[in-house]
Amino acid sequence: MRVIEMDKVPEHIIWEILGRLEKSSDRNCASLSCKRLYEVDMAQRHTLKVGCGMNPAEQGLRSLCRRFGNLSRVEITYSGWMSKLGKQLDDSGLLILAHHCPSLSDLSFSYCTFITDVGLRYLASCSHLSSLSLNFTPRITGCGILSLVVGCKNLSSLHLIRCLNVSSVEWLEYLGRLGTLHHLSIKNCRAIGEGDLIKLGPGWQNLKTLQFEVDANYRYMKVYDRLSVDTWQKQHVPCHSMVELSLVNCIISPGRGLACVLPRCNNLKKIHLDMCVGVRDIDIISLSQTSIELESVSLRVPCDFSLTRLTDQSLIALAHNCSRLESVRISFSDGEFPSSTSFSLRGILCLLDKCPVRQLALDHVYSFNDIGMETLCLSQYLENLELVRCQEITDEGLQLVSQCPRLCRLRLSKCLGISDDGLKPLVGSFKLDFLAVEDCPQISERGVQGAAKSVSYRLDLSWMC
């Protein structure tokens, strides 16, 4: 066996070897095998993820930052942390990052319960920072975020998840004036409401993605004065750059707030509305008339029609105005029966007839039955189909799946009316690339064998109790 001397291997080959190692554990083993690999790894390593296993935390982080001088992305997560695992990183750790990582551009903190506004002020000196994510950092307030964004003028992506003490939104107003923010995600931050988003002001015109989710179990009842309400109506909210919009558990009031945003997203590609109270047909119709490039729609609505006023008129408007719509997901919240005045078979079939829908997911849609399956299986575009809690579909309708020209992926979940007999035409045909059957009581593990090239089966009937 010929032994290769690492000193004689060309530099670009060494870089190629380490570049192919994606796991940190593999890179660590390789870099410890010889001095040359160790030195190249020091120069090449740009990403670092640390957490519970780093003890003592401060000394460990300082050592890693000194070793890897070109770090651009750092993720610190303490999910599952307990006091017996050692002390968490605190503000002194953030000071180490600010001093030893001059190229830092992407920073993420998860379950870091000991960092405070003081630590964020240290990070304000990171001039290259463009992305920041804070997930459950309870000691951080709006003041800390403001001090950071004032210093980091290249910040283009901000994610705040369960930051319970962030109430003031002066930082949002500052980012709006700065105009650099492209991606904003605010999820379950109890003290930030829909009305606060107006503070973004001129920053709306540069925003590409917005994800806003209100905690369904807790809503901080902020009182907005009449001036704030009028600002939504008078201020032209330009959203020409918006390509993705996701709103969860939001209140959409006629003529103000987020209702003013929907019809102004001219270039929207993807929209997700999940349990948004107050959405009306007129909102979706206006959206469809301006966002004609729309490619993906996901609508999850309450079973109680009094909470939302969406009917087939919304689906028909989308079908006629959005000719590029490829992905459709329609679902109703848990309840005894969805409202009969909401989406029906007519609206869903109109979408399939007018748009090149490749992915269709229906959840708790009782109006979809075997007649719908018959029309659906004539689609020349459908490739991916998900049916969840669609109790009006029987074996007769499921058997038609074998006739769907391009269908290659099928997922069935919690459907009571289908059995092994519905899958028989698929067995041995190898038409499907993938079949997933989950919690369907009349379908057995034996019944799915041979129904697709790859099969996943699970049976848990606790949902029926």
N, C-alpha and C positions, 0 to 999 in steps of 0.2 A: 504494500500500500504506500502510495506516494504522500509524503507529508508536505503540506503547503505552509510556507513561512509567511505569516501575516505581514511582516515588514516589507515583503516584496509584492504584495497585492496592490494594484493601482488604487488610488484614492477614490475614484468614481465607483469602483466595484464595492468598496467598503460601504460607501453611502447607499448604494443600491441594496446591499444585503440588509442593512438596518432599516431602510425605508420599506421593505417588504414585511417587516415584523410589526403587526398591528397591536398585539396585546402588550401591555406594559410589563407583564411578568416575563414574556419572551425577550423583550429588549433588555430587561435587567439582567437576565441570565447571560445573554450574549455579551453585554458590556463588561461583565465581570470575568469573562473568559480570557481576555487579553487587554493590555493597556491601550492598544491602538483603537479597538472597538469602544473602549470606555471613553476615550477622548472624542471620537466621532459622535458618540451618543450624546455627550455633553453639548456639542455644537448643534446637533440635529433635533434634539427633543424640544418640541414646541408646546406640548400639552401635558398637564399635570392634574391628577385627581387624587385627593387625599380626604381622610375623614377619621373614623373611629380607630383605625389601626395605627395612627400616628401618635405615639406617646413616648416622651413628652412632646406635646404639640408644637410649642414655640420653637424649641431647639430643632425639631425635625423639619419644620418648614424652612427655617433659616438655612439649614444644611442643604436642602433640596434646591432652594432658590440660588444659592451660591454655586452649586454644581451645574445647574441648567440655566445658563445666563440668557438664553434666547426664548424663554417662555412667553407665549402670547395668549394662551388659554389656560385658565386655572379654575378647577371645580372643587369646592369644599363642601362636603355633605356629611351630616351627622344623623342620618336616618337610623333609628334603632339605638341611639346612644343612651347609655346609662352611666351613672357617676363612677361605677367600678371600672369602667373602661378608660378612665383618666380624664384629665381636664380638657375641655374644648378650647379651640382657638378663640381668643378674644380680640379686642382692638389692637393689641400689640402685634398680633399676627398680620393684621391688615397694614400696619406700619412697615412690617418686613416686606410685604408684597410691593408696597409703594417705593421702597428704597432699592430693592434688588431685582425688580422686573421692569426695566424701562420699556420693553416692547409689549407690555400687557395690553390686550385689546378686547378680550372676552373673559368675563368674570361671573361665576355663579356660586351662590350660597344657598344651601338647603339645611333647614333645621339647625341653624347656627344661633343658638339662644343667648349667647354671651356677647355678640357684637352689638355695638350701639352707634348712635349718630357720630360719636367721636371717631370711630373707625372709618366711617364713610368720608369724614373730612380728610383723613389721611389719604384716601384714594383719590381725592380731588386733584392731586398732583400727577395722576396718570393721564398724561395728555393724549395718549393713543387709544384710550378706552372707548370702544364703540358699542359694546354690548354688556348689559348688566342684568342678572336675574337674581331676585330675592324670593325665596320660598320659605315661608314660616320663619321670619326673623322678627320676633315679637317686640324687641327693644328698639327697632328702627322706627322713626317718625318722619313726617313730612319735612321737618327741618334738616334732617340728615340727608335726605334725597336731594333737597334743594342745594345744599352745600356741595354735593358731588357734581350735579349737573352744571353748576356755575363754573366749576373747574374743568370738567371734561366736556369740552365744546364739540367733540366729534361723536358724541353718543347718538347712535341711530336706532338702537334696539333696547327696549326696557320691558322687563317682565316682573310683575309684582303678584305674588300668590300668597294669600292668607297673611298679609302684613297687617295685623289687626290694629296697630296704633298709628297707621298713616292716615291722618284725617285732613290736615291742611294740604291744599293742592297748588301752592304757589310755584312748586317745581314744574307742574304741568303748564302753567302759564308761561314760565320762563322757557321751557322747551318749545312751546308754540312760537314764541318770538324768535328763538334761535333758528328754527326751521330745519333742523338736522334729523328729527325723529321720523323713521320710516316704519318701525314695527313697535306697536304698543299692545301689551297684554296685561290686563288687570283682572284678577280672579279672586273672588271671595275676600276682598279687602273691605271689611264691613263698613268702614266710615267713608268710603268713596262711592258716591251715587251717580246715576245717569246724568243728573244735572251738572255735575262737576266737569264733565267732558267739554262743556262749552269753553272752559278756560284754555283749551288748546288753541283757540282762535285761528290765526293764519296758518298754524301748523297742520291743520286739516288738509291743506292742499298738497303736502308732501307725504302724508301718511299712506303707506301701502297696505298694511294689515292692521286690523283692530280686533282684539279679542276682549270682550267685556263680559264678566260673569258675576252675578250677584249671588250671595249666599242664600240659598233657598230657605234655610232655617233661621236666618237672622237678617233683618233689614233695618239699617240705621235710618230712622225717619228724619232725614235732614229737611229743614225748612228753607225753601228758596224764595227769596223775595220776588216781587212782581218784575223788578228790573232784570233779574236772571232769566225769568220766563220769556220776557219780551226780547231779550238778546237773541235767543234761539230763533225767534220769528223774524227779527229785523236783520240779523247778521247773515249774509250769504255764506253758507258753509260750503266751500269748494272742496270736493272730494274726488277730483279728477284722477288722482294717482292711486286711489283705493282699488285693490284687486281682490282682497279677501276680508270679509266681515263676519264675525261670529258674536252673537248676542245670546246670553243664557240667563233666564229668570229676570229679564228686564221688563220695566214698565214703559210701554210706548204710548204716549198720550197724543191725541190728535192735534196737529198744528204746532207741536213743540218737541223739544228734546230730540231723541233719536229718530222720531218720525220725520224730522226735517232733513236728516242725513240720507235716508233710504233713497229718495228720488234724485239725489245729486251725485250718485256714484256712477259716473258715465262709463267707466272701464272695469267694472266689477266682474270678476271671473268666478268667485265662489262665495256663497252666502249660507250661513247656518243660523237659524232662529230656533231656539230651544226653550219652550215654556215661557215665551214672551207674552205677557198679558197686555191686551189692548190692540194687538195687531189686527188690522182690517183689510178687507179685499182691496180697498183703494191704495193702501200702502204697497201691496205686492204688485198691483197693476201699474202704479207709477214707477216702481222699481224695474219692472219688465220693459217698460217703454224707454227707459234711459240706459239700462244695462243690457244692451242687446248682444253683448259678447259673453254673456253668462254661460258658464260651463257646468257648474255644480250647484245644486240646491238641496238643502237639508232642512226639513220643517218638522219640528216636534211640538205638538199643540196639546193643550189641556182637553180632557174629555168633556168638560163643562163648557158649553158653547157661550155662556155668558162672559167667560174670561177672554175669549178671542172670537173674532168675527170673520174667520177665514172659511170660504166655501169653494166650490168648483170654479167660480169665476177667477180666482187667483191662479189655479192650475191652467185654465184655458188661456189666460193672458200670457202666462209663461210659455205655453205651447206655441202661440201665434207670434210672439215677439222675440223669443230667444231660440233661434234656429240652430245654435251650437251646443245646446244643453246635452251633456253626455252622462251626468251622474245625478240621480234623483233618490232622495231618502225621505220617506214620509212615515211618521209615527205618531201615535197617540199616547198620552201618559197613562199610567196605571189607573184603571177605573173599571166599573162594572161593564159599561158599554159606551163607546164613543158616540158623540152627538150625531144623529142621523142627518142633521142639516149642514154638517161640515163636508169634508172631502168624500166623494163617492166614486163608484166605478167609472162613471162618465168622465170625470176630470182626469183620473189617472190614465185611462185609455187614450184620451186626447193628447196627453204628453207623449205617450208611446207612438202615437200615429204621426205627430208633427215633428218630433225631435229625434236625433240620432242617439237615443239613450243606450249606453253600453253597460251601465251599472244601475241596478234598481234594487232598493231595499224597502220593504214594507213591514212595519211593526205595529201590531195591534189594529190593523186595518180590517175590520170585520166586513166592510163592503166589498172587499176583493174576494171573488169566488171562482168557481170552475169556468164560468163564462169569461171572466177576466183572464184566466190562464189560457183559454183557447185563443184569445186575441193576442196576448203577450207572446205566445210561442210562434206567432207569425212574424215577429220582429226580425228584421235583417241585421240589426245592430247589437242586440242584447248579448253580452258576454258573461256578466256576473249578476246572479240573482240571489237575494236574501229574503226569506219569508220567516217572520218571527210572530208567533201568536196570531196567525191568520187562520181562524178557526172555521171559516166557511169553505176552505179548500179541502177536497176529498181525494181519494185515490184516483178517481176518474180525471180530475184536473191535473194531478201530479204526473200521471202517465204521459201527458202531452209534452212534457219537458224534453222527451227524446226526439221530438220533431222540431225543436228550436234550432235554427240553422247554425248559429255561432256560439251558443251557450257552452261555456267550458268550466264555470265554477258555480256551485250551488250550495247554499247553506240553509238548512231547515232547523228551526228552533221552537220548541214549545207549541207545536202544531198538533191539535188533538184529533183532527179528522183524517189523518193519513197513516198508512201502515206499510208493511213490507210489500204489499201488492202494488202500491203506487210506484215503487222503485224497480219492479220486475223488468220493464222494457229497457232499463239502463244496464242491468246486470249482463256482463259479458260484451257489451257494446263498446266500452272504453271511449264513449263520446266525451265524457267529462274528464277534465284534468284533475279536478278536486271536488270532493263532496264532504260536507260536514253536517252531521246530524246530532243535534243537542237537545236532550230532554223531551223527546217526542215519545210518549208512553207506548204507542202501538208499533213502533219501529224497533226491531231487534238488531243486535250487533251482527248476527248472521245475515239479516236482510240487506245490509249495506255492502257486504263483501262482493267485490267484483263490479260494483256499480260505478266506479271511477278509477282512474289510474292511481290516485291517492285518496285515502279515506280517513276521516276522523269521526270517532263516535264517542258520545258521552250520554249517560242517563242519570239524571238527578231530579227526582220528582218532588223535592221539597217545595218548589214554587207552587204546587197545586194545593198545599195544605192551608 
